[in-house]
Amino acid sequence: MQKVILKSLIPIFCLSSCVFGAQLSTTEEKESYAIGASTGSYISNQLHNQMQMGVKSDVNIVIEGLIDALKKQTKMKDEDIISLLNERADRLNKITEENKKIQLANNKKIGKEFMAKNAKNKNVKTTKSGLQYEMLVLGGGDKPKPESIVEVHYKGYLPNGEVFENTYDNKTSMHLSLINVIEGFKEGLLLMNAGSKYKFVIPSELAYADEELETIPAGSTVVFEVELLKVLKPGEYSKIVKDMSEQEIKNIHQTK
């Protein structure tokens, strides 16, 4: 779709080039061209995105309006321009919100279907809250408490297999406070002994609910393969902090 837009701009830009014959030989000419190119690229991207949402524009008239504005010879009053753009923005916002609702419902449907299929695995158990867990490796170490800080390795991914976080990639384990992690992750960890590895399938209501994160769509069921390396003893955390970076300390206290 973007190529279609660009093609429609070519005749106008060619005409402009022929008229002005800019060779971009001076710094002023190059900077001026850069301003135009940057503005044009921004407008092109905006029009492309809006077209994808079903709101069309006449590119030739957009260019005409841009040129008229540069010449201060617009065919509309400022208040009319603002009113029209506000109406268009409202229309786009309504479409965006409707698309979000549709995507949210679809993500929840995908999650339920995934969990229904996963529940057929004889090794999978389901808690009263709806958390599904599978014991991959059983350890004999300490069990964490709700206020514990633990050391873990984990891989988190969506039902389609798309990985959003993997501590194994960096070969660096994480220290996490159970007070701050999502409910499904916390509930699962409380079932484990140190040295164990479990697989959790966490429904959206025990994960990030309807919140959309950078790598996790709103309403998503999430999967974690978690290895509980250690449950820290009281006072042990303060000793470890001395050797931690500021980001590592921040990770302990933020919700994953």
PyMOL commands that set and color helices and strands:
alter all, ss='L'
color gray80, all
select helices_A, chain A and resi 2-20+27-52+59-70+78-118+167-170+183-189+204-206+236-241+246-253
alter helices_A, ss='H'
color red, helices_A
select strands_A, chain A and resi 124-126+132-137+149-157+163-166+174-177+197-202+222-231
alter strands_A, ss='S'
color yellow, strands_A
deselect
rebuild
show_as cartoon
